[in-house]
């Protein structure tokens, strides 16, 4: 019996979780149960702990690690949600600025009866590999009903196709068009503009893109706006037209609609405006002060606008659908991606340059920092969104975090509703039929387009950090063109007017 009891006790000791010695019970008494909180048990952190204790300690560390990962995931979701909400609310506010009241909306347009001409305009039209569209643009500009203006077309020395088209247009309108040949290497738009600026005769200088479709009354309306408001800069409206081309062209068209129809009016009212790249008119005195455009900036229009704003120049924005300059979306998604990358990187360059620090008020400086930092925010959100999705699918989320994660949904849904209303209004204003499938494309394309914009912003940030400053050109094919030709009083050739020239400037017949 003593032998059997000994075996039984040894078995009990070996099978116990803690390996603690067991005191034999008195005959007839039950064997006492082992307690996990027995003070005789060794500490879990004791180096002499058994293997079973080590496993338990590893499980504890694993639980701590999971808890840290969980709260990191919570933090990621909350940061993404809050930043998205702030961006969405701000964007929505800017989008709706022009529609605050009927009177306010009317004030954003041109006068119905323009005043007599007071200014002489020089119109700069740079073009590179634009033989498909530039000739028509120059013909449209030559039909302006304004009595006093000249056109300077700028082409590269290594671009014979565009040069041929431009010289043919200059032959058709020798009294208006002068050709400037840009021999700089590498080439970009601000360099071309600065070269032509040296020969400009006008007291107001306007910029147009090679593919622009321009209304014949535009200069008369712009001239009147200068006189009515005593402006230093007048930004006219630009509108992409071919919304039916693709799912992303529809969204690109709406971006332009809200940008020129509403958002730029807000920035002008705040005396802080990133100017557009064309249909922008600046008094020559301010361009002389600024030495023209920043030749190293990928968003020379934004840079000039911020610099003039910081010096107190008065900028006025006017948008009337009747005289808006019409353009097309980039022909491919890759081309749009490169264009958006260039714009984003240009904003980052303006941020780094720091001219906005000269703005007089703290509110303006904060607004400028936010506006110019938008590529950083878009890139940051673009990188965090996949992480947030993984966290939401793999980690049990706390109810409070779930509530925060739904914060952006309200402004996003409101924005989508506003965009649908904007698409409907765009169709009515421009006489374009908007179909049910266009509204479906608008809704279904929301998330993919935001991911696309985030990717372009991330690429811009990468290029800026790496110091890559090459100019990626946007191709054009004339998808916005119509068969309608709007005649103007200058469509017939007038006597040849000799223009001052240098070795790099030639008249239309040379």
Secondary structure, 3 states (H helix, E strand, C coil): CHHHHHHHHHHHHHHCCCCCCCCCCCCCCCCCCCCCCCCCCCCCCCCCCCHHHHHHHHHHHHHHHHHHHHHHHHHHHHHHHHHHHHHHHHHHHHHCHHHCCHHHHHHCCCCCCCCCCCCCEEEEEECCCCCCCHHHHHHHHCCCCCCCEEEEEEEECCCHHHHHHHHHHHHHCCCCEEEEEECCCCCCHHHHHHHHHCCCCCCEEEEECCCCECCCCHHHHHHHHHHHHCCCEEECCEEECCCCCCHHHHHHHHHHHHHHHHHHHHHHHCCCCCCCCCCEEEEHHHHHHHCCCCCCCCCHHHHHHHHHHHCCCCEEECCCHHHCEEECCCCCHHHHHHHHHHHHHHHHHHHHHCHHHHCCCHHHHHHHHHHHCHHHHHHHHHHHHHHHHHHHHHCCCCHHHHHHHCHHHHHHHHHHHHHHHHHHHHHHHHCCCCCHHHHHHHHHHHHHHHHHHHHHHHHHHHHHHHCCCCCCCCCCCCCCCCCCCCCCCCCCCCCCCCCCCCCCEEECCC
